[in-house]
């Protein structure tokens, strides 16, 4: 039995991050590793304050949406 905690994926774009998530899902499936996506958090950080109003597309892991955390929520 193995546990995975505090894994962080960083990306310059939502599309790139979705590709990372898709690749890791394939790797985990190949190695019979299960991830509880309900315990996953998506945190968006932008250096440009003008980007705060951008709509962030949904990201998925194992066909389940990873909810975007609100700026006032604690992770």
C-alpha positions in Angstrom: 0.0 0.0 0.0 1.3 3.5 -0.8 0.1 7.0 -0.1 0.6 10.1 -2.2 0.2 13.5 -0.5 0.8 17.1 -1.5 1.5 16.6 -5.1 1.6 19.9 -7.0 1.3 20.3 -10.7 2.3 23.6 -12.2 1.5 24.9 -15.6 1.5 28.0 -17.7 -1.9 27.3 -19.2 -5.0 25.2 -18.4 -4.5 23.2 -21.6 -1.0 22.2 -20.5 -2.2 21.3 -17.0 -5.0 19.1 -18.5 -2.4 17.3 -20.6 -0.3 16.7 -17.4 -3.4 15.4 -15.6 -4.2 13.1 -18.6 -0.7 11.7 -18.7 -0.5 11.1 -14.9 -3.9 9.4 -15.0 -2.5 7.0 -17.7 0.6 6.4 -15.6 -1.4 5.8 -12.4 -3.8 3.4 -14.2 -0.9 1.5 -15.6 0.6 1.1 -12.1 -2.8 0.4 -10.5 -2.6 3.6 -8.4 -5.9 5.1 -7.3 -6.3 8.8 -6.6 -9.2 10.2 -4.7 -10.0 13.2 -7.0 -12.6 14.4 -4.5 -9.7 15.4 -2.3 -8.0 17.3 -5.1 -7.9 21.1 -5.2 -7.3 23.4 -8.1 -5.7 26.7 -7.2 -5.2 29.4 -9.8 -2.5 32.0 -9.2 -1.9 34.8 -11.6 0.8 37.4 -11.5 -1.2 39.8 -13.6 -4.2 41.3 -11.7 -6.0 42.0 -15.0 -6.3 38.2 -15.4 -8.3 37.8 -12.3 -11.6 38.0 -14.2 -10.6 35.3 -16.7 -12.8 32.3 -16.9 -10.8 29.2 -16.0 -12.0 26.2 -17.9 -12.9 23.0 -15.9 -10.0 20.6 -15.4 -10.7 16.9 -15.2 -9.1 13.9 -13.5 -10.5 10.5 -14.3 -13.5 12.2 -15.9 -14.4 14.1 -12.7 -14.2 17.9 -12.5 -11.5 19.2 -10.1 -13.3 22.2 -8.5 -11.6 25.6 -8.6 -10.9 27.0 -5.1 -12.3 30.4 -4.4 -9.8 33.2 -3.5 -11.2 33.3 0.1 -11.1 29.6 0.7 -8.4 27.9 2.7 -6.7 24.9 1.3 
